[in-house]
Amino acid sequence: MRELIRHIREYLRESAERKLMIGRMTVSRLTIFGIAAGILLAGVAGLLYMMYGKRDTVLNYTRADVDLGFDYRMKQNLLSYRTSDHLYIYDGERDTNTFYELHGIDGYDASQTMTVVYAGQTIQRQGRDEIITLKGYSILDIRVGTEFAAILFQSPNGMHHILILDRNLKEVNTLTFPERNPRVVAFDFLNTGSTELLWVSTMNAKQFSEESIVRIYDCRNGGAMIHFSTAFYNQSIYDAYLSDRCLFLVGTQAIIRYDRDESGGFSAERDRVRVYGSTIVDFMAGTESAYFIALPDAAQDEENSLVRLITISQTDDLWSTVMQKYLPAPVVGAFVHHQSICIFTKENFLQFSFAGKKLNDVEQPHIPSAVYEFGDTGFIVMSGDGCWRVTVTE
């Protein structure tokens, strides 16, 4: 009997010890699981804040070496402008200003490699002695690229032509247009790295409408034409953008996409996205998408308080999206900058993600009258109290 009682006591003691061990193990595991879950939640919260949270952004203003003038132009990160007797070329990334003393010029254009001016019938590259004269013709406008210049001129019978010159002002080709009384409404250079292309948009009056045609010329191949668009009716093509994958023509009614091919040319039209009532003011190409900033035409909205981001596919899948933001103050400048949308109003600097999430809203110390972007570095803000070089620090 005593032996039976002893076995029962030993069994009960061992059972109690096993339950105590299991309880301790359960508490330890719960503690470990709790710590791990806390770390995981903190990581997720940090990631969500990085993606969607409001950033602490500082606008850094330093006075820029830019005088008040007129005829401002932005090309290849250069801000060029005129005063009564000088032509200035401001490099925003280096904060340097080059100037030429000039009197009585009619027009100019500047790039990183050359500056060309014209007056009357004469053309001159700054820093060179050579002057060429187009006797009997009227020079209307000029564009310069990296290695070439294009001169738009009019013959005595009113026909428009374009003269392509190399950087030494030697003739490469003279472009004529076979349509009846065509007018060149826009032209400029597209630099692909391996070649330099000139695009020209013409308008031609028809009986009941106007048609626009875009031609593209290879300047390093003697100005040979490599692309001829179909006619666009009742809209003018006023800009062109080139990415590694596509060519985009920007018109008063639509953005038209073409694909680049291996031979250096372009496909037939692939896609068309409506933009009627808006003007495209900035562009950035991503890997699979292209981004366009659109502001309302002045005739549609003089206050320009609406900003649209138009995203267009560059892949075989044809799609596009539009994200729009209404601002409480008139927009002075809007840009695709650092994978976001940067907007300068007359009161604040605002920043949005491509999805439309507000990232920043910062009051500006200087009220802008005009804003120019120079690359990924920052902006030039023109205001009543001077010109400012602005960088964004996050």
C-alpha positions in Angstrom: 0.0 0.0 0.0 2.8 2.4 1.0 4.6 1.5 -2.3 1.5 2.4 -4.3 1.2 5.8 -2.6 4.9 6.5 -3.3 4.5 5.8 -7.0 1.4 8.1 -7.1 3.3 11.0 -5.5 6.2 10.6 -7.9 3.9 10.6 -10.9 2.1 13.7 -9.7 5.4 15.5 -9.0 6.8 14.7 -12.5 3.5 15.8 -14.1 3.8 19.1 -12.3 7.4 19.7 -13.4 6.5 18.9 -17.0 3.6 21.5 -17.0 6.0 24.1 -15.5 8.5 23.5 -18.2 5.9 23.7 -20.9 4.6 27.0 -19.4 8.1 28.5 -19.4 8.7 27.4 -23.0 5.3 28.9 -24.0 6.1 32.2 -22.4 9.6 32.3 -24.0 8.2 31.6 -27.5 5.5 34.2 -27.1 8.1 36.8 -26.1 10.2 36.0 -29.1 7.2 36.1 -31.4 6.2 39.4 -30.0 9.6 41.0 -30.5 9.7 39.7 -34.1 6.3 41.0 -34.8 7.2 44.4 -33.4 10.3 44.6 -35.6 8.3 43.5 -38.7 5.6 46.1 -38.0 8.1 48.9 -37.5 9.8 48.0 -40.8 6.5 48.0 -42.7 5.6 51.4 -41.1 9.0 52.8 -42.1 8.6 51.5 -45.7 5.1 53.0 -46.0 6.4 56.3 -44.7 9.2 56.3 -47.2 6.8 55.6 -50.0 3.8 57.7 -49.0 4.7 59.9 -46.0 5.3 63.6 -46.2 8.9 64.5 -46.5 10.8 67.2 -44.7 11.9 69.3 -47.7 14.0 72.4 -47.7 14.3 74.9 -50.6 17.8 76.3 -50.7 17.9 79.7 -52.3 21.2 81.3 -53.5 21.3 84.4 -55.6 22.1 83.5 -59.2 24.4 85.4 -61.5 21.5 86.3 -63.8 20.5 89.8 -64.8 17.0 90.9 -65.7 16.5 90.8 -69.4 14.2 89.4 -72.1 14.0 86.7 -74.7 14.8 83.9 -72.2 15.4 80.4 -73.6 16.3 77.1 -71.9 18.3 74.5 -73.8 20.8 71.8 -72.7 20.8 73.2 -69.2 21.7 76.7 -70.4 19.5 79.7 -69.7 20.2 82.3 -72.4 18.7 85.8 -72.5 19.2 89.3 -73.9 19.6 92.8 -72.5 19.8 96.0 -74.5 23.4 95.4 -75.5 24.4 92.0 -74.4 23.6 88.3 -74.9 24.1 86.2 -71.8 24.5 82.4 -71.6 24.0 81.1 -68.0 25.1 77.6 -67.0 22.9 76.6 -64.1 24.8 73.6 -63.1 28.1 75.4 -62.9 26.6 78.8 -61.9 28.7 80.6 -64.6 27.6 83.3 -66.9 29.2 84.1 -70.3 28.2 87.2 -72.2 28.7 88.7 -75.6 28.4 92.4 -76.4 25.9 92.7 -79.2 23.9 95.5 -80.8 20.9 95.3 -83.1 20.6 91.5 -83.5 17.2 90.1 -84.6 17.5 86.6 -83.0 19.8 83.9 -81.6 20.0 80.4 -80.3 22.6 78.8 -77.9 23.7 75.3 -76.9 26.5 73.8 -74.9 28.8 73.9 -78.0 27.9 77.1 -79.9 25.9 80.3 -80.0 24.7 81.7 -83.3 23.1 85.1 -83.9 21.5 86.8 -87.0 20.7 90.3 -88.0 19.0 91.2 -91.2 20.5 88.8 -93.8 23.7 88.0 -92.0 24.5 85.0 -89.7 27.5 84.7 -87.3 28.7 82.2 -84.8 29.9 84.0 -81.6 33.6 83.6 -81.0 34.3 83.2 -84.7 35.1 85.8 -87.4 33.1 84.1 -90.2 29.9 85.8 -91.3 27.6 84.4 -94.0 25.0 86.4 -95.8 21.7 85.2 -97.4 21.3 87.9 -100.0 17.8 88.5 -101.1 16.2 86.4 -98.4 14.6 87.1 -95.1 15.9 85.2 -92.0 13.0 84.3 -89.8 14.5 82.1 -87.0 17.4 79.9 -86.0 18.0 76.8 -84.0 21.4 75.3 -82.9 22.2 71.7 -81.8 25.5 70.1 -80.9 27.2 70.1 -84.2 24.8 71.8 -86.5 22.6 74.9 -86.9 19.4 75.3 -88.9 18.3 78.7 -90.4 14.7 79.3 -91.3 14.5 81.8 -94.2 11.9 83.1 -96.6 12.4 83.6 -100.4 11.0 86.6 -102.2 8.0 84.6 -103.3 7.1 83.9 -99.7 8.2 80.2 -99.6 9.8 78.8 -96.5 13.2 77.0 -96.6 15.7 75.7 -94.0 19.5 75.9 -94.4 21.5 73.3 -92.4 25.0 74.5 -91.5 27.8 72.7 -89.7 29.5 74.2 -86.7 31.9 76.1 -89.1 28.8 77.6 -90.8 29.5 75.5 -93.9 26.4 74.4 -95.9 25.2 70.9 -95.3 21.8 71.0 -97.1 19.0 73.4 -98.0 15.5 72.0 -97.3 12.5 72.8 -99.5 9.0 71.6 -99.0 6.8 70.5 -102.0 3.4 71.4 -100.6 1.6 74.5 -101.9 2.8 77.5 -99.8 3.9 75.6 -96.7 4.7 77.4 -93.5 7.3 76.1 -91.1 5.7 76.4 -87.6 8.3 74.6 -85.5 11.8 73.0 -85.9 14.6 71.9 -83.6 17.3 69.3 -83.1 17.0 65.8 -81.5 20.3 64.4 -80.3 20.5 60.7 -80.1 24.2 60.5 -79.1 25.2 58.7 -82.3 23.6 61.1 -84.7 21.9 64.5 -84.7 18.4 64.8 -86.2 16.5 67.9 -87.3 12.7 67.8 -87.1 10.5 70.2 -89.1 6.8 70.8 -88.7 5.0 72.5 -91.6 1.4 73.7 -92.0 -0.3 73.8 -95.4 -3.7 75.4 -96.1 -6.3 73.1 -97.8 -9.7 74.1 -99.1 -11.6 73.3 -96.0 -8.8 72.6 -93.4 -5.1 72.8 -92.6 -2.8 69.9 -92.6 0.4 69.5 -90.6 3.4 67.3 -91.7 6.5 66.5 -89.8 9.8 65.5 -91.5 13.0 64.3 -89.8 16.4 64.8 -91.3 19.8 63.1 -90.5 22.3 66.0 -90.3 25.3 63.8 -90.2 24.1 62.1 -93.4 24.0 65.2 -95.5 20.6 66.2 -94.2 18.9 63.2 -95.7 15.2 62.8 -94.8 14.6 59.7 -92.7 11.0 60.2 -91.6 7.8 61.6 -93.2 4.7 61.7 -91.1 1.2 61.2 -92.3 -0.8 64.4 -92.5 -2.4 65.7 -89.3 -5.6 67.7 -90.0 -6.6 70.7 -88.1 -3.8 70.5 -85.6 -0.3 71.9 -85.4 2.7 69.9 -84.3 4.7 72.2 -82.0 7.2 70.0 -80.2 9.0 66.6 -80.4 10.7 64.4 -77.8 13.0 61.4 -78.3 13.7 58.6 -75.9 15.7 55.4 -76.2 12.6 53.6 -77.4 10.2 56.1 -79.0 9.6 59.4 -80.8 6.7 61.5 -79.5 5.3 64.3 -81.6 3.3 66.9 -79.6 0.4 68.6 -81.3 -2.4 71.0 -80.3 -4.8 68.0 -80.1 -2.8 64.9 -79.4 0.6 63.3 -78.5 1.5 60.8 -81.3 3.9 57.9 -80.5 6.3 56.2 -83.0 8.8 53.4 -82.2 12.5 53.6 -83.0 13.8 50.8 -85.2 17.2 49.2 -85.5 18.1 51.1 -88.7 17.8 54.5 -86.9 14.4 55.3 -88.4 10.9 55.2 -87.0 7.8 53.0 -87.2 4.4 54.0 -88.4 2.1 55.7 -85.9 1.7 53.4 -82.8 -0.5 55.4 -80.5 -2.3 58.7 -80.1 -3.3 60.3 -76.8 -5.7 63.3 -76.7 -4.4 66.5 -75.1 -6.8 69.1 -76.6 -6.9 72.3 -74.6 -3.5 71.7 -72.9 0.1 72.6 -73.7 3.0 70.2 -72.9 5.6 72.0 -70.8 7.9 69.2 -69.7 8.9 65.6 -70.5 10.8 62.7 -69.0 11.3 59.2 -70.4 11.4 56.2 -68.0 12.3 52.6 -68.9 8.8 51.6 -69.9 6.8 54.8 -69.7 7.1 58.4 -70.8 5.8 61.3 -68.6 4.4 64.6 -69.9 3.4 67.7 -67.8 0.4 69.5 -69.3 -0.9 72.9 -68.4 -4.2 74.4 -69.7 -3.9 76.7 -72.7 -3.9 80.4 -71.7 -7.2 80.8 -73.6 -8.7 78.0 -71.6 -7.5 79.0 -68.1 -5.5 82.2 -67.7 -4.7 81.3 -64.1 -3.2 77.9 -65.0 -4.3 76.4 -61.7 -4.6 72.8 -63.1 -1.7 70.5 -63.7 -1.9 67.2 -65.5 0.6 64.3 -65.6 0.1 62.2 -68.8 1.8 58.8 -68.7 2.2 56.9 -72.0 3.5 53.4 -72.4 6.7 52.8 -74.4 6.1 49.0 -74.6 4.1 46.8 -76.9 1.1 47.2 -74.5 -0.6 50.4 -75.6 -2.0 52.3 -72.6 -2.0 55.8 -71.1 -3.1 57.4 -67.9 -3.9 61.0 -66.8 -3.5 62.2 -63.2 -4.5 65.8 -62.5 -4.2 68.2 -59.6 -6.1 71.5 -58.9 -3.9 74.0 -57.1 -5.2 76.8 -54.8 -2.9 79.4 -56.5 -1.8 80.0 -60.1 0.9 77.8 -61.5 4.2 79.5 -62.6 6.1 76.3 -63.5 5.6 72.5 -63.4 8.3 69.9 -64.0 9.0 66.1 -63.8 11.9 66.2 -61.4 13.6 63.4 -59.3 10.8 60.9 -60.1 8.2 63.3 -58.9 6.1 66.3 -60.0 7.5 69.6 -58.8 5.2 72.6 -59.0 5.9 76.3 -58.3 2.8 78.4 -57.7 2.8 82.1 -56.9 2.7 81.1 -53.2 4.1 77.6 -52.6 6.3 74.9 -53.8 4.4 71.6 -54.1 5.7 68.1 -54.8 3.5 65.1 -55.8 4.2 61.4 -56.6 3.3 60.1 -60.0 0.2 58.5 -58.3 -0.9 62.0 -57.1 0.1 61.7 -53.4 1.2 65.0 -52.0 4.7 64.8 -50.8 5.5 68.4 -49.9 3.9 71.8 -49.6 6.4 74.5 -48.7 5.9 78.3 -48.6 8.3 80.2 -50.9 10.3 83.2 -49.7 10.4 84.7 -53.2 7.3 85.1 -55.3 8.2 83.6 -58.8 7.3 85.2 -62.1 9.1 82.5 -64.1 10.9 79.2 -63.3 13.4 77.2 -65.4 14.7 73.7 -64.6 18.4 72.8 -65.2 18.8 69.1 -65.3 18.6 67.1 -62.1 20.4 69.8 -60.1 17.6 72.4 -59.5 15.8 75.4 -60.7 16.2 79.1 -61.6 13.5 81.2 -60.1 12.9 84.7 -61.5 11.2 87.1 -59.0 10.7 90.8 -58.4 13.7 90.8 -56.0 16.1 89.1 -58.3 17.0 85.7 -59.8 17.6 82.7 -57.5 19.2 79.3 -57.9 17.0 76.8 -56.1 17.9 73.3 -55.0 15.6 70.8 -53.2 16.9 69.1 -50.2 15.0 66.2 -48.7 
